[in-house]
Structures are given as structure tokens and as C-alpha cells.
């Protein structure tokens, strides 16, 4: 059994803990509406007004004029996240963090010492509340896909266990949009074939789903049957770092596509440096409106974590992949893999000195940007093109 722990409205909950006067008010963490800020997190009071993360703050204020806006404190959230991670380590060393506020845990080697996975999940939830005064939702299930669904099922303050014999009984009544990767466009396409629940989806022949969604159709079929063979991968075994986004509506304008690629690249590079990793292979992922998905990769001469180098590579891959064609895109991703030692990044003695100086400058800029992001949050500083 796998455990998924997801902190409820993490940033906003931390701010409410630090300032109890905020309790009961609609609270968001993010930038000011006058500065084109966005919502980084919203508490459940704010969500009643339709306010959610990634929403422009100006829109959030229109929906809820009484909204209390708190500027993000990235360092504080990181500190709290590390304390929560320490609680996880009491029960298992096999932890795969997804972000500051959620993680997968594999407790199978610890059950003799601490009890069943459900018991461990209960203890973790209890310890977080007692020691950090924060609420977590916990899901326990046979695999990662189901564990994440389980943690979402009872939010906020949820605790759901899906036993192996109960998988289809749990899945079948769910709307198909709750399956990972099914967004607005996929949901509409399924609805046209009278597929509205997971039960409807599970009863479809695999060949139909492949015809509708390509390779992704195979994955849909597996998920509808509760099948997911991904392992919980600890930080120490990470083979790649990537970030992707699915658009609410397909985008076609190249400038928007390019800006999104830069935005994703910045996020990946920040995580690389934060993890002390450098990689040689840059990968661009694109899913088109017909659900055809392609990846394009390039391997560099030396491992790097520098934003300018990785962005230049991703941008070139993008331009060579799309050219001047006007194509609708529903998902984009950027990743870096093929990690190497920092020592292998030493420049050749034959490289030009001005190039070395530029790299040194890039390194200083990246480190300064990282310091600002850790203090004020990842959204606090962006390259101009990625703000569009």
C-alpha cells in the first residue's frame, strides 16, 4: 500500500497559523492585483467564492471583495515543509516529494515496526496536527494514482483508505475528469461518446480510447481499471527533474507557447539548483489538441543547471519542432536528465574567455534569483518573456 499526504491549503494555512486573526476570513497568498499578481494559494473560505490558485489576483478580488491578500514567504513555507518531511522519516525512508506540500510514501518496509499503512497514515496525520498545527489529507491505496485520488476524496481534513478489493467500487462512480490528465477538452471529447463516469470509461474497448487519444488512450484505459505500476522514488534516486502544464484552453500563439516554455524552464532550473543537480539532456514535451504527444531532446557537452543555457536549448528545440506552423497545443513540459558531477562542468582551456565570463555572470544571476525566490516564493521573480 502507498500513502499520499497532501497539506490542505498549505501556504494559506501556514499564514493563518502565524496570524490567528486571519482565521475565518477568505485568505489568499500571492501578489497584489495592481501588479498583475496571481493567487499562489487560497484557503477554503476563499474557494467558496470560486477563488483558486493560479488565478489572476484582479479576478480573485472581483469575485471576493473582502479577500485578505498575504504576500508569500517562501523561506517560511520551506522550513515548515522540512519539519513535515522529518515526520515522514519517522515512519519510512522511502519518500517522494512532489512539492513543498505533498508527497508519496512507501511504508511497506516499516509495517512491522509501525503497523499497517493505514495506521502509519493515521499517525502521520496526527503528528502533523499536534506538532505543526496544520491539517493534512491522507490517502492510502495500492498504488500512487489511487493514493492521490484517495487523499483528494475527503478534502479538507480527509483520510481515505482504498483496499485492493474495493478499487473498482471506489473508482466507478467518479466523474472521468477526476482521472489524471483529463482536462476540459478530454472531458468534452469523452462526453460526446457518452462517457461520463469512470465506469463508462472502463467499459470502453481499448482500441476506441487509442483512436480518440493516441498513446494517452492506453493510459486512460489502465487508470480506469485502477492500474498504475509507478514506484515511489526517493529524492536520492531521481533520474530527471521536469515541470509541465496543461492549458485550460488550447493555445496557438507562438509567443504564448514560447513564454510558457521559458516559465517551465525557470521552474526546472530552480529545482535543479535547489537539489544540487546538473544535467546534460534537455527535453521538450508537447501534447497537441488531438492528444498526439511528442518529445524532443538534446544532450549538451557538459552538465549544467544554468537557466540561460537550458532555456537556449529548449527554445531551439521548440523552434525546430514547430517552425512557423500554427498548431493548437494543450500541454507543454520541460525536463532535464542525465545528471552528472559538478566537477565535470569545468570549461575546456580552449573555450573563449568571454564565454567563461558570461557563464560566471549567469551563475551569479541564477544564485541571486534563487535567493530571492526562496525568500519571497518562486513567483516573485521571472524573466520578462515568461510573465506574458
N, C-alpha and C positions, 0 to 999 in steps of 0.2 A: 504493500500500500504506500502511496505517495501523499505527502502533506503539502498543501499550498496555503501560505499565510499572506494575507493582504490587509494592510493597515487601512482603516476607514478614514477617508478624507484626511490623509496624513498631515500635510503641511498646515491645513486649517485647524486640525485637532491639536497639533503642537502649539500653535498660536493661542488657541483657547486655553490650553493648559497653562501657558505662560501668563496669560491675562484672563483670569476667570470672568471679568466683566463682559467679555465677548460672548459668553455662553447665552444661548437663546436667540442670538441675533443672526441674520444672514451674513456670513463671513466668507470672503474670498481672499486668496493670496495671489498677488500679481502686480502689474504695473498700472499706472494711472490712465484713465480714459483719454485725457488730453494729450498723452504721449504715445498714443497708439499701442497701449499696453494690452496684454492678454491675460486671461484667467489661468493661473497655474494650478490652482486647487480651489474647490468650493465645498463648504460644509453642507450638511443635509438640509439645513434651513434655507440656504440659498438655492439649492437644487429644486425646492418646491416651486420656485419662480421660473424654472427652466434654465437656470444658470449652470454652466458646466465648464470643465477645463478646456483650454484652447479657444474659448470664445473671446472675441474682441471685448475688452473691458467696457467700451462705449455701449455695446449691445447689452451687456450684463446690467449696467446701470439703468438703461431704459426699461429692462424687464423688472428690475427691483431697485427703485429709487432709494430705499433705505439701506442698500448694500454697504457693509463695512469693508473697506479695502485695506489690506495689510501688506506692506512690501515684503518680498521674500527674504528669508535669512538662510541662505544655503549652508553656511557653516553649522548653524544650529541643527538643521534637519539631518546633516551628515553625522553629527555627533550622536543624535538620538538613534539614528539608523544603526550605527555601530553598537550601541548598547543593546538594541533589539537583536542584532546579529549574535552578540555574546550569549543571549538567552538561548538562541537556536543551538549554539555549540554545546550547551549543557547536555543536549539530547542526541545529537548526531553531528559528525564532521562532514557529512555529505550534503552540502547546501549550495544551491544555485540561485544567486540573487538575480532578479530581473530588473530591479531599480531600487531606490532607497526604501520603498515602502512595500515590496513584495518579494517573495522567494519560494522556491520549491525545496522540500527537504525529503531525503530518503532515509527513513528511520529503521530500515529492516535489520541492520546490524546492531541496533541498540534496544530491541524489543525485550530481550531477556533481562536487561538492566532496568529499563524504564516502563515496561508494559507495552501494550498494543499501540499501533499507530494512532488510533482514536484517543487512547489515554495520553499519549505524548502530545497530541494536538490540544487536548484539554489543558494540560499543564502549561504549555507554551502560552496559550491564550490567557490563562490565569496569571502567569508570571509577568506578562507584558502589562496587564492592567494594574497589578499590585506595585510593580517597580517603576513603570513609566507613566502611569495614569492615562494610558491610551488604550483604545479599543481595536482589536484585530478581528477580522472574519477569517475563519479557518475551514478549509475543505480537505477531506480525507477520501481517497478513492484509489482504484487500481492503477491509474496512470496519470500523467501530467494534464492531459486535456480534461479529463473528468474531475481531477482535483481542483483545477481552476474554475470550472463550472460550479463545483460544489461550494467553493468559497464565495462566489458571486450570488449563489442561490438565496442565502439568508441575510444578505446585507441590509442595513448595518448590524454589527454585533452578531454575525451569523456563525453557526457551527453545524456543518452538514457532513455526514458520512455516507458514502455510496459503497455498499458491499458488492462484491462481484456478481452475485445472483440478482442484484437489484438494478443493474446498469440500464437495461432497456426500459424498465418501468420508470426510471428517473428521466431518461432521455426522451422517450417517445412523445410526451405531451408538450415538450418545449417548442417554441417557435423557431423556425430554421435560422432566423437572424442571430440566435444565440450561439450558433456554431462559429468557431474561429474562422475569420476570413470572409464571412457572408455579410457584405455591406448592403447599402441601399440598392445598387444595381443588380447584384446577385439575387437579392431577395425578390426584386421585381421580376427578374427572369424566371425564378422558380415559381412565383405566383402565377405566371402565365401558363404554367403547366400544372396548376392546381396543387402545388407542393407548398404547404404552409407550415407543417409541423415536422419534427424530426422523424416521426412515424411515417409520414408521407414520403419523406426523402429516403428512408431506409428501404422502402418497398419498391423503389425505382431500380431498374436494371442498370448496372454499372455503365453499360455502353451508352445509355441516354445521357448520363451525367458527363461522360467524356465528350460526347458530341456537343453538349452545352458549354462546358468549361475547360475542355482540354485536359491536361495532366492534373489540374486542380480538381477535376471531377472525381478522379480516383481517390484523392484525399478526402473529399466530401463524403464519398461512399464509406470510407473507413471510419471517419469520425461519427457518422450517423449510426454505425454499428459499435461505437464506443472503443474503437481500436486506435492505439497510439503507443508505439514502441520506443519513443524517445526516452533516454536515460536522464537522470538528474546529474548534471555536470558541474562539479565544484569549480570555483574560480581558478584553482591551480591547473585545471585541465582544459581551460578554454582554448579552443583552436582558432576562433575568429571573434571579432567584435563588429557588430553591424547595427544599423538602425534603418527602419523603413516606415513608411506612412501610406495609409490608404485614404484617398481623397473622397470627401462626401459626394462630390460630383466629378466626373471625368474632366481632366484638363487638357487643353490642346495648344495653348500659347507657349512658345518655346521659352520666352523669358521667365514664365512662371515655373516651367519644368527645370530650367537652369537654376533658378533661385532655390527651389526645393532641394535640388542636388547639393548645392552649397550648404544649405541648412543641415541636411543629413550628414554631410562630410564634417562639419564643425562638431556635431554631437559625437560622431565616431572618434574623431581625433582627441577630443576632451577625455573620453573614456579610455582611450589608449594610454594617454599620458598619466591619467589617474591610476591606471593599473600597472604602470611601469613597463608597458609593452611597446614594441615596434614591429611593424610588419612589412613584408615585401610585396604582397599581392593585393591589389585594389580591385574590388568587384562592384559592378553596377548592375542592379536588378530592375527590370521594368515589366509591369503587367499591363497589357493593353485592354481596351474596353471589351474585346471579345474573349478575355481571360487567357489569351496566349501570353506566356511568361518567358522572358529571355534573360540571360545573364551574360555579361561581357567582363572579362578580367584582363589585367595586365600585371606582369611581375617586374618590379624595379630591380636595379642593380644592387641596392643596399636597403636594409630595413630602415623604416622611418616612422616617426609619429608626428611629423610636421604638417600643419594644416595646408600650407601653400603647395607642398609637393603632392600631397594626396588629392587636393582639390584640382590641381592642374591635370592630374591623371584621370580623375573621374570626369572632369569637363571634356577632355579629349575623347574618352570612351563614349560620352553622351553625344557629342557632335558627330562622331563617326557612325554611331548607331542610328541616329535619327536623321542627320543631314538637314535638308530643307523640307522634309516631308511633314505634312500636318497630320499628326496622329493623336488619337484620344488615349489618354493614359489614366489608369485608375489606381495604380500602386507604384511606388518607387522605393528603392533601397540602395544603400551604400555600405560596403563592408571591407574590412582589412583582415588579412590572414597571413599565413606563412611567417610566423613570428621568428625573430632572430635575436641574438645578443646585442646589447647596446654597443659593445666594443666593435662589432662588425660594421658600424656606421662610419668609421673613421674614413675621411676623404683620401683619395689617392693623391700622391705627391705630384701627379701630373695634372690634377684639376686646377683650373684657374683660381687665382687668389680672390678675385672679386666674387666668384661663385661661393667660395668658402665664407667670405664675409657676409654675403647675403643670407646663407644658411644660418650663420651665427646670429644675425639680426632676427631671422624668423624664429629661432629658438627663444630669444629674449621676449619677442612679442607674444609667442604662444604661452610662455610661462607667466607673463604678466596677465594675459587674458584669463588663464586658468585660475589665478589667484582671485581675480575679480568675480569669476563665476562661482567659485567655492564660497565666497563671502556673501554674494548677493543673489545666487541662483544662476542656472545655466542660461536663462532667457535674458539676463541682464546685459549681455554684450554679444553683438552679432556683427558679422561683416555686412557692409551696406547692401550688397546684392541679395543677401538671404533674408532681408527684412520685408521684401515685397510681398 
